[in-house]
Amino acid sequence: MENQTVVAPLRQPIEFELEGFDVPSGYGPFLFLLALLVYMLVLLGNGVVLCAIVMDQNLHRPMFIMICHLLICDLLGSTAMVPCLMMQLLLGQKKIVYLSAIAQAFCVHTYGMAMQTVLGVMAYDRYVAVCEPLRYCSIMTSSRLHSCCALAWTVALLLIAVLFSFHVNVPLCGRVIRHVYCSNRGILDLACIPTPENNFYGLSITWSMSSGVFLVIAFSYFRILRASLRQGRTDSSIRSKALQTCASHLVVYVIYEMATTIIVVSYRFPSASQNIKKFFSILFIMFPPAINPIIYGLVSKELRSSIVKRFSTRVTDKT
């Protein structure tokens, strides 16, 4: 009879160790500064846009309120991951306790899901604004606006809460998470038993949400394009304004989908460097939050003017 090694399940308190990047000696502080620079850009860009929208009464409209929700989502994802990454790079601190690991993974997954639901709601708002301009105020009332935003967050939170409910009573036999940050799959890969239900549910909600949001956005922009072309026959400025209004939303959606697609594609190449795969896996958390406020600030003339006006006023008051 062959000898078999039995690994005993870990007992609480459990402390994991993140594998992190394989950083050559001496490069840690430099990479820390790069991560810090990106995180400061995220905080500054998103913070400035959020403050401008909150403080300017003229921007208290559905489109800008939804931008606030998108930027909050950006801050959630980057704050859940980047500070932990900076500690790894600067101090080599890769240990994380069980509850902190679950919290980080929950926030990262909520960010990914909420980005899609909020972008889906924004597509509906743009569809109503362009295709039903005369009825827009009666359709997108304050109560409906807040209901749509609440629905976007509720759906995301519920789906991710169910995903993490599979962690209950699952015994863990390993401590090393082979990633830069904690994720649902990264933690359950350490389980002593197979977790097919979690795998099936995770793939199902990912595919369903991605496909559903894509269909909503594709349908909305097909109708928007048709309406803007029809209205543009009589007034070209209407078509130009409609497309400009929707451009920022579409660019943000495309950037997010490109970042997530790069992750999927990179893991289809086993020979690729583990550092490259890990870098791509953090790209969708760091790049969209850093670029989104710049996109909205450049495309939206009203938002850009409000930011410049408030910045100029502050500079004038100090001098």
Backbone bond lengths (Angstrom), bond angles and torsions (degrees), N, CA, C in turn:
res aa  C-N    CA-C-N  psi(-1)  N-CA   C-N-CA  omega(-1)  CA-C   N-CA-C  phi
1 M - - - 1.469 - - 1.527 109.05 -
2 E 1.324 116.94 129.69 1.444 121.60 -176.37 1.517 110.21 -74.04
3 N 1.351 114.99 144.18 1.455 119.77 176.02 1.518 109.29 -77.61
4 Q 1.319 116.86 137.11 1.462 122.29 178.69 1.525 108.76 -122.13
5 T 1.307 115.80 136.08 1.451 120.85 178.76 1.521 109.11 -88.88
6 V 1.297 116.02 121.77 1.464 121.04 179.90 1.521 108.50 -102.22
7 V 1.313 115.96 123.41 1.459 121.32 179.42 1.518 108.41 -95.47
8 A 1.321 116.67 122.59 1.470 120.97 -178.99 1.518 109.73 -76.81
9 P 1.330 117.41 140.42 1.468 120.72 176.81 1.525 111.01 -60.57
10 L 1.325 114.90 145.95 1.460 120.33 178.93 1.526 109.84 -73.21
11 R 1.312 115.14 152.06 1.454 120.64 176.96 1.522 110.10 -112.47
12 Q 1.329 115.42 149.23 1.454 120.18 177.10 1.530 109.50 -68.95
13 P 1.328 118.41 147.29 1.465 126.12 0.99 1.536 112.27 -79.25
14 I 1.331 115.87 129.88 1.462 121.74 -179.55 1.524 109.04 -94.43
15 E 1.303 116.54 137.77 1.457 122.22 176.77 1.533 108.40 -124.05
16 F 1.327 115.24 118.91 1.460 120.53 179.65 1.528 109.91 -89.87
17 E 1.332 114.10 165.92 1.464 120.70 172.08 1.518 108.44 -129.74
18 L 1.333 115.82 122.87 1.460 121.04 178.59 1.527 109.55 -78.79
19 E 1.315 115.60 134.93 1.462 119.68 179.77 1.525 111.06 -66.94
20 G 1.350 116.30 -40.63 1.457 120.72 176.93 1.518 113.93 65.72
21 F 1.340 114.85 -168.23 1.460 121.31 178.57 1.530 110.15 -83.22
22 D 1.309 114.15 150.26 1.465 120.45 172.40 1.533 106.91 -87.93
23 V 1.332 115.40 91.98 1.468 121.30 -173.05 1.526 110.07 -97.08
24 P 1.335 117.73 125.48 1.472 119.85 176.25 1.527 111.04 -60.29
25 S 1.297 116.36 151.49 1.461 121.24 -178.56 1.532 111.04 -58.47
26 G 1.323 115.19 130.80 1.461 120.72 177.95 1.513 115.05 93.45
27 Y 1.343 117.55 -12.37 1.457 120.46 -178.18 1.530 112.83 -92.04
28 G 1.328 116.88 -10.62 1.458 120.39 -177.07 1.517 113.86 -57.24
29 P 1.361 119.22 -51.51 1.466 120.30 -179.68 1.529 113.39 -60.22
30 F 1.337 116.58 -37.43 1.473 119.62 179.15 1.534 110.89 -65.16
31 L 1.341 116.56 -44.97 1.464 120.06 178.88 1.523 111.01 -67.89
32 F 1.340 116.49 -32.19 1.464 120.32 174.45 1.526 110.76 -60.62
33 L 1.326 116.69 -43.89 1.471 120.49 179.53 1.524 111.31 -63.88
34 L 1.328 117.06 -37.62 1.470 120.01 177.28 1.526 110.61 -64.10
35 A 1.340 116.46 -45.73 1.467 120.41 178.95 1.519 110.48 -63.59
36 L 1.336 116.61 -40.41 1.468 120.60 178.30 1.523 111.27 -63.30
37 L 1.333 116.23 -40.57 1.465 120.81 178.87 1.523 110.89 -62.35
38 V 1.333 116.58 -44.49 1.464 120.69 178.35 1.525 110.57 -63.36
39 Y 1.330 116.97 -43.29 1.466 120.45 -178.61 1.531 111.30 -65.77
40 M 1.336 116.94 -39.22 1.475 120.44 176.66 1.523 110.74 -64.41
41 L 1.345 116.37 -38.23 1.463 120.46 176.64 1.518 110.76 -63.08
42 V 1.341 116.68 -41.19 1.467 121.35 178.03 1.521 110.54 -62.61
43 L 1.338 116.37 -49.66 1.464 120.25 -178.32 1.519 111.72 -64.18
44 L 1.332 117.09 -44.47 1.461 120.84 -178.13 1.522 111.56 -67.54
45 G 1.341 116.69 -48.65 1.459 119.90 -177.94 1.509 112.95 -63.25
46 N 1.323 116.26 -50.64 1.457 119.84 -179.40 1.522 111.25 -67.69
47 G 1.345 116.67 -37.05 1.463 120.65 179.76 1.522 112.15 -64.68
48 V 1.325 116.55 -43.42 1.471 120.68 -179.50 1.529 111.01 -63.20
49 V 1.337 116.41 -46.14 1.464 120.28 -179.19 1.531 110.61 -65.29
50 L 1.326 117.18 -42.46 1.460 120.63 178.61 1.525 111.56 -61.29
51 C 1.332 116.60 -45.76 1.462 120.60 -179.81 1.524 111.28 -63.60
52 A 1.336 116.78 -40.45 1.467 120.21 179.37 1.521 111.33 -62.16
53 I 1.321 116.91 -41.95 1.469 120.42 -179.13 1.522 110.69 -70.17
54 V 1.329 117.11 -41.94 1.471 120.47 -178.53 1.514 111.56 -66.64
55 M 1.329 117.68 -39.46 1.464 121.39 -173.66 1.517 113.77 -86.36
56 D 1.316 118.62 -18.97 1.467 121.82 -178.33 1.529 109.55 -98.96
57 Q 1.329 116.55 111.07 1.461 121.10 -179.23 1.522 112.50 -61.43
58 N 1.336 116.88 -28.96 1.469 120.14 -179.51 1.528 112.40 -68.24
59 L 1.336 116.74 -17.36 1.460 120.90 -178.98 1.529 112.58 -98.85
60 H 1.329 116.43 6.66 1.467 119.61 178.73 1.526 109.53 -82.64
61 R 1.324 114.27 65.30 1.458 122.41 -179.76 1.528 108.38 -127.92
62 P 1.334 117.04 160.02 1.466 120.06 -173.72 1.521 115.35 -49.42
63 M 1.333 117.55 -46.76 1.459 119.82 -176.31 1.523 111.26 -59.56
64 F 1.330 117.14 -44.21 1.458 120.76 -177.04 1.528 111.91 -75.96
65 I 1.327 117.07 -32.64 1.464 119.72 175.00 1.529 109.93 -62.57
66 M 1.327 116.86 -40.27 1.468 120.55 178.38 1.521 111.48 -68.88
67 I 1.322 116.86 -33.30 1.465 119.60 174.74 1.526 109.65 -61.99
68 C 1.348 116.83 -38.42 1.470 120.69 176.91 1.522 110.72 -58.61
69 H 1.324 116.68 -44.74 1.463 120.20 179.52 1.528 110.82 -63.25
70 L 1.317 116.85 -38.20 1.464 120.48 178.97 1.523 110.80 -65.80
71 L 1.333 116.52 -40.62 1.461 120.17 -179.51 1.531 111.54 -70.47
72 I 1.323 117.18 -34.61 1.470 120.68 174.71 1.527 109.68 -62.35
73 C 1.316 114.93 -40.30 1.468 120.58 176.97 1.529 110.16 -61.95
74 D 1.328 117.38 -42.05 1.465 121.83 177.34 1.523 111.22 -59.50
75 L 1.328 115.84 -45.23 1.464 120.71 -178.94 1.527 111.35 -64.97
76 L 1.329 116.28 -36.27 1.459 120.67 178.66 1.526 111.00 -61.88
77 G 1.331 116.54 -49.68 1.459 120.39 -177.28 1.518 112.81 -65.34
78 S 1.327 117.21 -47.33 1.461 120.09 -176.98 1.518 111.86 -69.03
79 T 1.333 118.05 -38.19 1.460 120.76 -179.89 1.529 111.55 -69.85
80 A 1.319 117.45 -29.80 1.462 120.79 178.55 1.522 111.78 -69.38
81 M 1.343 117.58 -28.42 1.456 119.78 -172.47 1.526 114.99 -112.58
82 V 1.339 118.52 -44.97 1.464 120.96 -169.41 1.533 113.84 -64.45
83 P 1.351 120.86 -46.19 1.476 118.53 178.39 1.527 112.87 -57.25
84 C 1.328 116.72 -39.22 1.469 120.35 177.37 1.526 110.43 -63.46
85 L 1.328 116.86 -40.95 1.467 121.51 178.14 1.519 110.75 -63.12
86 M 1.329 117.62 -40.63 1.461 121.27 -179.90 1.526 111.31 -64.12
87 M 1.336 117.26 -38.21 1.462 120.69 177.45 1.531 111.02 -64.59
88 Q 1.326 116.24 -36.63 1.464 120.05 177.68 1.525 110.79 -64.30
89 L 1.327 116.34 -44.21 1.458 121.19 -174.70 1.526 112.25 -72.59
90 L 1.342 117.34 -38.01 1.456 120.42 -174.98 1.529 112.50 -85.81
91 L 1.332 116.84 -45.96 1.460 121.20 -173.08 1.521 113.57 -109.19
92 G 1.340 116.85 -8.03 1.449 119.28 -175.94 1.517 112.48 71.52
93 Q 1.345 116.29 18.84 1.457 121.36 -178.46 1.527 109.43 -80.51
94 K 1.330 115.89 103.56 1.460 120.59 -175.78 1.529 113.20 -116.34
95 K 1.314 117.10 2.45 1.460 120.08 179.72 1.524 110.37 -86.87
96 I 1.329 115.63 143.53 1.462 121.11 179.86 1.530 108.47 -149.26
97 V 1.318 116.36 132.37 1.463 120.76 -177.93 1.525 109.85 -74.96
98 Y 1.317 115.42 163.50 1.472 121.89 -172.03 1.526 112.25 -57.36
99 L 1.336 118.02 -50.97 1.466 120.55 -176.57 1.530 111.51 -64.13
100 S 1.313 116.63 -38.28 1.473 119.76 177.27 1.524 110.93 -66.12
101 A 1.333 116.45 -37.11 1.464 120.58 178.06 1.522 111.17 -64.30
102 I 1.343 115.97 -43.83 1.464 120.24 178.38 1.525 110.57 -64.09
103 A 1.343 116.40 -42.02 1.468 120.46 -179.49 1.524 111.07 -63.89
104 Q 1.345 116.84 -43.44 1.465 119.74 179.06 1.523 111.09 -63.65
105 A 1.327 116.05 -45.73 1.463 119.85 179.96 1.525 111.03 -62.63
106 F 1.328 116.98 -41.39 1.463 121.16 179.72 1.524 110.65 -61.72
107 C 1.327 117.11 -44.72 1.472 120.63 -179.33 1.529 111.60 -65.90
108 V 1.332 116.82 -41.27 1.466 120.13 -179.89 1.530 110.84 -63.88
109 H 1.333 116.98 -44.46 1.462 120.31 179.32 1.528 111.53 -68.75
110 T 1.328 117.23 -36.28 1.467 120.45 176.97 1.519 110.34 -64.24
111 Y 1.331 116.34 -40.21 1.466 120.25 175.73 1.527 111.24 -56.87
112 G 1.339 116.43 -48.99 1.463 119.85 -178.99 1.512 113.07 -62.59
113 M 1.338 116.51 -39.49 1.461 119.85 -178.69 1.526 111.25 -75.87
114 A 1.346 117.17 -42.76 1.470 120.52 -177.86 1.525 111.48 -67.32
115 M 1.338 117.52 -32.24 1.464 119.54 176.41 1.522 110.24 -56.76
116 Q 1.320 116.73 -42.22 1.457 120.49 -177.97 1.532 111.76 -72.34
117 T 1.333 117.45 -43.23 1.465 119.03 -178.52 1.529 111.12 -66.97
118 V 1.339 116.93 -40.50 1.475 119.68 178.98 1.530 110.59 -66.31
119 L 1.337 117.46 -40.98 1.464 120.42 177.50 1.527 110.96 -64.06
120 G 1.334 117.15 -34.27 1.462 120.58 176.18 1.520 111.70 -65.17
121 V 1.328 117.14 -42.61 1.469 121.49 177.72 1.520 110.57 -65.33
122 M 1.333 116.99 -39.15 1.468 120.78 178.39 1.527 111.00 -63.94
123 A 1.327 117.54 -36.18 1.464 120.83 177.48 1.528 110.53 -64.37
124 Y 1.326 117.14 -40.22 1.473 121.19 177.13 1.524 110.15 -62.78
125 D 1.329 117.18 -42.37 1.470 121.02 178.92 1.518 111.25 -62.38
126 R 1.314 117.71 -43.72 1.476 120.86 179.82 1.536 110.67 -66.52
127 Y 1.326 116.08 -35.83 1.469 120.41 178.18 1.530 110.45 -62.08
128 V 1.331 116.63 -46.88 1.471 120.44 179.93 1.529 110.45 -65.11
129 A 1.354 116.98 -41.15 1.471 121.10 -176.81 1.525 111.63 -63.42
130 V 1.330 117.79 -38.04 1.470 120.69 -176.15 1.520 111.83 -89.27
131 C 1.325 117.09 -41.33 1.468 120.55 -174.42 1.525 113.30 -86.46
132 E 1.322 117.37 -24.02 1.470 120.92 178.82 1.526 109.67 -130.60
133 P 1.337 117.69 59.89 1.476 119.88 -173.82 1.529 113.67 -62.69
134 L 1.334 117.26 -35.33 1.464 120.03 -178.08 1.527 112.23 -74.35
135 R 1.316 116.79 -25.92 1.465 121.11 -178.73 1.524 112.50 -103.36
136 Y 1.348 116.78 4.83 1.462 120.18 -173.22 1.528 112.60 -58.17
137 C 1.338 116.50 -46.60 1.472 120.01 -177.09 1.524 111.91 -66.39
138 S 1.324 116.80 -32.00 1.463 119.19 179.77 1.532 111.63 -79.96
139 I 1.344 116.61 -27.26 1.466 120.00 178.65 1.527 110.67 -82.76
140 M 1.336 116.76 -53.12 1.467 120.91 -177.36 1.528 109.52 -92.05
141 T 1.327 114.98 68.23 1.464 120.75 176.81 1.522 109.65 -73.65
142 S 1.324 115.33 170.32 1.458 119.72 -179.77 1.530 111.41 -60.52
143 S 1.330 116.10 -42.14 1.463 119.62 -179.35 1.528 111.44 -66.49
144 R 1.342 117.09 -39.53 1.467 119.64 179.11 1.521 110.72 -69.74
145 L 1.326 116.16 -36.81 1.463 119.96 177.44 1.526 110.80 -59.17
146 H 1.330 116.31 -50.61 1.459 119.95 -178.23 1.536 111.19 -68.74
147 S 1.319 116.43 -31.19 1.471 119.64 177.06 1.524 110.65 -66.55
148 C 1.336 116.65 -41.77 1.467 120.69 179.37 1.530 111.15 -64.61
149 C 1.336 116.59 -43.19 1.468 120.05 179.60 1.523 110.57 -66.82
150 A 1.342 116.60 -41.37 1.467 120.00 178.27 1.521 110.59 -63.94
151 L 1.335 116.38 -39.00 1.460 120.37 178.44 1.523 111.16 -62.95
152 A 1.333 116.69 -41.69 1.469 121.02 -179.78 1.534 110.74 -59.69
153 W 1.329 116.68 -46.39 1.460 120.55 -179.63 1.522 111.56 -71.35
154 T 1.336 116.89 -39.20 1.466 120.19 -178.37 1.518 111.30 -63.71
155 V 1.340 116.27 -44.68 1.470 120.19 178.62 1.525 110.43 -60.13
156 A 1.341 116.42 -46.42 1.462 120.51 -179.37 1.528 111.28 -61.94
157 L 1.330 116.65 -46.95 1.463 120.54 -177.42 1.526 111.71 -66.06
158 L 1.331 117.02 -40.98 1.463 120.22 -179.44 1.526 111.51 -65.70
159 L 1.329 116.23 -44.89 1.469 119.57 -179.89 1.522 111.80 -61.65
160 I 1.336 116.27 -41.35 1.462 119.63 -179.58 1.527 110.66 -74.15
161 A 1.346 117.23 -34.40 1.469 120.05 177.37 1.529 110.39 -62.20
162 V 1.332 116.81 -42.26 1.466 120.15 177.25 1.524 110.19 -64.46
163 L 1.327 117.15 -40.24 1.467 121.00 178.38 1.522 111.10 -57.60
164 F 1.327 116.80 -43.37 1.460 120.12 -177.26 1.525 112.69 -83.32
165 S 1.331 117.23 -9.71 1.463 119.09 174.73 1.532 110.89 -67.14
166 F 1.339 117.08 -20.78 1.456 120.67 177.86 1.530 112.02 -70.12
167 H 1.342 116.97 -14.17 1.464 120.29 178.86 1.525 112.18 -74.99
168 V 1.337 116.71 -18.80 1.458 120.51 -176.87 1.532 109.83 -64.93
169 N 1.324 115.27 129.50 1.475 123.02 176.71 1.531 114.22 65.51
170 V 1.344 117.55 14.68 1.469 119.65 175.02 1.528 108.61 -88.73
171 P 1.335 118.76 116.53 1.469 120.54 -179.27 1.534 110.81 -72.43
172 L 1.314 115.79 139.86 1.461 121.49 -179.50 1.521 109.65 -111.51
173 C 1.330 116.30 137.62 1.462 121.51 -177.33 1.523 113.10 -118.42
174 G 1.313 118.19 -0.63 1.465 121.14 -179.47 1.513 111.22 -129.40
175 R 1.322 115.53 162.51 1.469 120.60 -178.31 1.528 113.72 -119.66
176 V 1.328 117.75 -18.08 1.465 120.57 -173.62 1.527 110.14 -95.36
177 I 1.344 116.66 115.18 1.462 122.62 175.39 1.527 107.39 -89.67
178 R 1.306 117.19 115.82 1.463 121.04 -173.18 1.522 111.33 -82.97
179 H 1.339 113.53 62.58 1.457 119.00 -179.32 1.526 108.72 -158.53
180 V 1.336 114.82 176.17 1.456 120.79 178.43 1.525 110.82 -83.62
181 Y 1.322 116.68 -31.08 1.460 121.85 178.93 1.528 108.39 -136.32
182 C 1.319 116.10 169.07 1.461 121.13 -178.35 1.526 110.16 -83.21
183 S 1.308 115.62 141.50 1.461 121.74 177.41 1.520 108.44 -141.96
184 N 1.312 115.43 166.40 1.464 120.57 178.59 1.521 111.06 -55.90
185 R 1.316 116.99 -50.18 1.454 121.06 -177.66 1.527 111.31 -69.32
186 G 1.336 116.42 -37.85 1.457 119.90 -179.73 1.515 112.56 -61.07
187 I 1.341 116.95 -37.82 1.462 120.80 179.53 1.521 110.82 -75.45
188 L 1.339 117.05 -44.98 1.460 119.65 -177.32 1.524 113.27 -72.63
189 D 1.326 117.47 -14.98 1.464 119.58 172.22 1.526 111.49 -65.21
190 L 1.328 116.28 -16.72 1.458 121.84 179.31 1.521 112.35 -92.97
191 A 1.348 116.57 3.02 1.467 120.30 -177.58 1.527 110.99 -68.05
192 C 1.336 115.80 149.32 1.466 121.50 178.53 1.525 111.41 -76.92
193 I 1.335 116.34 -17.92 1.465 121.81 -177.09 1.513 109.71 -126.52
194 P 1.332 118.39 157.46 1.472 120.83 175.76 1.532 110.43 -63.18
195 T 1.342 115.78 149.87 1.471 120.86 179.27 1.527 109.55 -127.83
196 P 1.344 118.21 64.67 1.472 120.51 -176.07 1.526 112.88 -66.46
197 E 1.354 117.54 -31.54 1.467 119.45 -179.42 1.524 110.53 -63.61
198 N 1.325 116.96 -42.78 1.459 120.72 178.86 1.519 110.84 -64.10
199 N 1.345 116.13 -42.35 1.468 119.90 178.73 1.517 111.38 -59.90
200 F 1.331 116.00 -47.19 1.460 120.91 -178.20 1.525 111.15 -64.47
201 Y 1.325 116.12 -45.89 1.471 119.52 -178.86 1.528 110.71 -65.14
202 G 1.333 116.93 -43.39 1.461 120.12 -179.40 1.519 112.65 -61.07
203 L 1.331 115.79 -45.92 1.469 119.44 178.28 1.522 111.14 -65.66
204 S 1.337 116.46 -36.39 1.468 120.79 -178.01 1.522 111.51 -65.23
205 I 1.338 117.09 -48.07 1.464 118.65 -177.42 1.526 110.76 -70.82
206 T 1.330 116.84 -33.64 1.465 119.38 178.46 1.522 110.71 -64.94
207 W 1.330 115.94 -47.98 1.467 120.06 -179.54 1.525 110.87 -67.19
208 S 1.312 117.42 -44.50 1.468 121.23 -177.30 1.525 111.48 -63.91
209 M 1.347 116.64 -45.59 1.455 119.53 -178.30 1.521 111.32 -67.76
210 S 1.331 116.79 -44.69 1.471 119.88 179.99 1.529 110.80 -61.26
211 S 1.334 116.43 -44.60 1.463 120.61 -179.63 1.518 110.93 -67.48
212 G 1.347 116.48 -42.26 1.463 120.25 -178.90 1.511 112.38 -63.33
213 V 1.336 116.79 -46.24 1.467 120.55 179.97 1.522 110.26 -65.86
214 F 1.332 116.87 -39.22 1.465 119.50 178.25 1.533 110.80 -60.95
215 L 1.330 116.97 -43.12 1.465 119.99 179.51 1.514 111.58 -65.31
216 V 1.342 117.10 -40.46 1.466 120.63 178.34 1.519 110.32 -61.95
217 I 1.336 116.43 -46.51 1.467 120.18 -178.35 1.521 110.80 -68.90
218 A 1.334 117.82 -40.35 1.467 120.52 179.29 1.526 110.72 -63.62
219 F 1.336 116.81 -44.63 1.468 120.43 178.63 1.526 110.45 -63.16
220 S 1.351 116.96 -45.46 1.468 120.94 -178.18 1.515 111.25 -61.06
221 Y 1.333 116.96 -44.29 1.460 118.99 -176.34 1.524 112.68 -77.67
222 F 1.305 116.91 -25.10 1.465 118.75 171.98 1.524 109.82 -64.80
223 R 1.341 116.29 -45.52 1.464 120.02 178.05 1.522 111.70 -67.49
224 I 1.333 116.56 -37.75 1.469 120.25 178.78 1.520 110.75 -64.03
225 L 1.326 116.23 -44.88 1.467 120.53 -179.63 1.521 110.45 -62.93
226 R 1.339 117.09 -43.70 1.451 120.32 179.57 1.523 111.66 -64.12
227 A 1.343 116.54 -42.27 1.464 120.27 -179.77 1.522 111.75 -68.08
228 S 1.342 117.23 -40.33 1.460 119.91 -178.98 1.526 111.34 -68.58
229 L 1.342 117.29 -35.66 1.465 120.23 177.03 1.526 111.07 -68.05
230 R 1.339 115.57 -38.96 1.465 119.42 179.02 1.530 111.26 -67.59
231 Q 1.336 116.49 -43.45 1.460 119.91 179.79 1.520 111.43 -72.45
232 G 1.347 115.98 -29.10 1.452 119.67 -178.66 1.509 114.40 -70.21
233 R 1.324 117.68 -14.24 1.470 119.93 177.55 1.523 111.32 -65.03
234 T 1.326 115.50 -31.42 1.468 119.38 -179.31 1.523 112.12 -96.93
235 D 1.320 116.32 -29.45 1.470 120.35 -178.99 1.521 108.88 -148.05
236 S 1.313 117.08 107.29 1.466 120.90 -176.38 1.533 112.44 -66.44
237 S 1.339 116.89 -24.61 1.469 119.87 -179.97 1.527 111.07 -66.70
238 I 1.343 117.10 -30.34 1.463 120.85 178.64 1.523 109.61 -65.39
239 R 1.326 116.14 -45.11 1.456 120.18 179.14 1.520 111.33 -62.92
240 S 1.341 116.42 -43.71 1.450 120.68 -179.40 1.525 111.27 -63.10
241 K 1.327 117.29 -42.42 1.463 121.72 -179.11 1.527 110.99 -66.94
242 A 1.329 115.99 -40.00 1.468 120.35 -179.10 1.529 110.80 -64.28
243 L 1.321 116.55 -46.02 1.458 120.31 -179.36 1.523 111.47 -67.99
244 Q 1.332 116.77 -36.90 1.459 120.08 178.58 1.525 111.02 -65.99
245 T 1.326 116.46 -38.62 1.461 121.01 179.46 1.518 111.73 -62.44
246 C 1.326 116.44 -36.80 1.465 121.14 -175.34 1.524 113.10 -90.81
247 A 1.331 117.40 -13.64 1.461 120.55 -173.83 1.523 112.42 -60.57
248 S 1.339 116.35 -45.37 1.464 119.50 -176.58 1.528 111.43 -61.74
249 H 1.329 116.66 -43.24 1.463 120.88 -179.97 1.523 110.53 -62.00
250 L 1.317 116.87 -43.91 1.459 120.76 -178.21 1.523 111.19 -67.03
251 V 1.328 116.96 -39.87 1.469 120.63 179.29 1.523 110.43 -64.02
252 V 1.342 117.43 -43.24 1.466 121.57 178.85 1.526 110.56 -61.39
253 Y 1.322 117.39 -42.61 1.460 121.32 179.44 1.528 111.04 -64.29
254 V 1.321 116.89 -43.71 1.464 121.25 -179.11 1.528 110.54 -64.25
255 I 1.347 117.46 -42.19 1.460 121.03 179.56 1.524 110.65 -62.52
256 Y 1.333 116.84 -43.40 1.464 120.49 179.65 1.527 110.80 -63.27
257 E 1.334 116.86 -45.10 1.461 120.23 -179.35 1.527 111.50 -66.41
258 M 1.326 117.03 -36.46 1.471 120.12 177.30 1.525 110.41 -64.15
259 A 1.335 116.85 -42.53 1.462 120.81 -179.44 1.525 111.13 -63.25
260 T 1.329 117.50 -42.62 1.470 120.38 179.90 1.525 111.23 -71.58
261 T 1.334 117.22 -34.91 1.466 120.59 178.23 1.527 111.03 -65.11
262 I 1.335 116.74 -38.68 1.464 121.18 178.69 1.524 110.43 -60.10
263 I 1.356 117.02 -38.16 1.464 120.73 177.99 1.525 110.26 -61.22
264 V 1.333 116.32 -49.00 1.460 121.38 -177.98 1.526 110.65 -61.66
265 V 1.328 116.35 -44.78 1.467 120.61 -177.56 1.528 110.81 -66.07
266 S 1.344 117.34 -40.44 1.463 120.11 -176.83 1.522 112.24 -61.91
267 Y 1.341 117.10 -33.14 1.465 119.88 -179.60 1.529 112.49 -80.88
268 R 1.328 117.47 -1.45 1.460 120.50 174.84 1.521 111.71 -88.93
269 F 1.333 116.47 0.41 1.469 121.63 179.78 1.527 108.71 -118.41
270 P 1.343 117.62 92.13 1.469 121.24 -176.76 1.526 113.43 -59.29
271 S 1.333 116.87 -28.35 1.458 119.83 -176.88 1.525 112.82 -78.13
272 A 1.339 117.88 -10.66 1.456 120.87 -178.43 1.526 110.65 -67.18
273 S 1.324 115.66 149.12 1.456 121.59 179.86 1.534 110.78 -60.53
274 Q 1.340 115.06 140.62 1.464 119.37 177.81 1.524 110.65 -63.02
275 N 1.327 117.83 -35.25 1.466 120.65 177.41 1.523 111.39 -62.72
276 I 1.342 116.52 -38.88 1.458 120.76 178.96 1.523 110.03 -65.31
277 K 1.328 117.00 -44.05 1.459 120.75 179.52 1.525 110.97 -62.61
278 K 1.319 115.87 -42.26 1.465 119.59 -179.95 1.530 110.99 -67.42
279 F 1.335 115.97 -37.03 1.468 119.12 177.56 1.517 111.05 -63.05
280 F 1.327 116.77 -44.77 1.461 120.07 178.13 1.526 111.57 -63.68
281 S 1.334 116.54 -32.30 1.466 119.67 -178.08 1.522 112.21 -70.86
282 I 1.350 118.22 -23.66 1.461 119.90 176.74 1.529 111.26 -95.81
283 L 1.335 116.31 -6.60 1.457 120.09 -177.19 1.526 111.66 -62.57
284 F 1.350 117.20 -40.79 1.456 119.72 -175.98 1.527 112.06 -73.47
285 I 1.359 117.61 -12.82 1.455 120.63 176.68 1.528 110.99 -94.41
286 M 1.332 117.32 -27.76 1.465 120.76 -175.61 1.520 113.63 -98.41
287 F 1.341 117.04 -38.60 1.465 119.12 -173.29 1.534 113.74 -74.81
288 P 1.349 119.70 -52.94 1.475 118.10 179.28 1.529 113.93 -57.36
289 P 1.350 120.44 -45.44 1.469 118.96 178.29 1.525 113.52 -61.32
290 A 1.330 117.41 -29.94 1.463 119.93 179.90 1.521 112.19 -77.25
291 I 1.331 117.09 -32.62 1.463 120.70 -174.24 1.518 113.85 -95.91
292 N 1.334 118.25 -24.33 1.469 121.00 -176.02 1.524 114.06 -57.64
293 P 1.354 119.94 -49.30 1.473 118.49 179.90 1.515 112.85 -63.79
294 I 1.327 117.51 -30.05 1.466 120.40 177.57 1.525 109.63 -67.67
295 I 1.329 116.42 -42.32 1.467 120.72 179.91 1.520 110.63 -61.27
296 Y 1.331 116.51 -49.83 1.468 119.34 -178.77 1.522 111.71 -66.96
297 G 1.342 117.06 -35.04 1.453 119.98 178.29 1.519 112.64 -67.48
298 L 1.334 117.19 -33.87 1.462 120.69 -179.52 1.523 112.14 -79.30
299 V 1.329 116.88 -39.60 1.466 120.41 -173.71 1.528 111.75 -80.59
300 S 1.327 117.44 -42.62 1.463 120.85 -176.52 1.531 110.11 -83.79
301 K 1.321 116.28 110.29 1.463 120.81 -179.73 1.516 111.15 -64.89
302 E 1.335 117.15 -39.25 1.466 120.82 -179.52 1.515 111.28 -63.64
303 L 1.310 116.72 -44.36 1.457 120.98 -179.71 1.519 110.53 -66.75
304 R 1.310 116.35 -42.71 1.459 120.64 179.60 1.527 111.13 -62.43
305 S 1.331 115.60 -42.87 1.468 120.04 179.52 1.522 111.54 -64.50
306 S 1.335 116.20 -39.18 1.458 120.00 179.85 1.524 111.05 -64.84
307 I 1.342 117.02 -42.06 1.464 121.04 179.42 1.523 110.57 -64.38
308 V 1.337 116.96 -46.82 1.472 121.49 -179.82 1.522 110.08 -62.39
309 K 1.338 116.71 -41.52 1.463 120.92 -178.67 1.524 111.05 -63.26
310 R 1.303 117.12 -45.06 1.462 120.58 -178.04 1.520 111.19 -70.85
311 F 1.327 116.96 -37.75 1.459 119.66 177.76 1.525 110.55 -65.83
312 S 1.325 116.15 -41.68 1.474 120.83 179.46 1.520 111.26 -64.78
313 T 1.341 115.77 -38.54 1.458 120.52 179.20 1.518 111.14 -64.46
314 R 1.350 116.53 -42.55 1.465 121.07 179.29 1.529 110.62 -63.48
315 V 1.337 116.78 -43.23 1.464 120.69 179.96 1.522 110.88 -64.11
316 T 1.351 116.92 -40.94 1.459 122.14 179.60 1.525 111.38 -64.16
317 D 1.359 115.05 -41.64 1.476 119.29 -179.13 1.530 111.28 -65.16
318 K 1.331 117.12 -35.79 1.463 120.00 -178.41 1.519 112.20 -72.76
319 T 1.356 114.83 -31.40 1.475 118.37 -179.79 1.516 111.16 -84.28
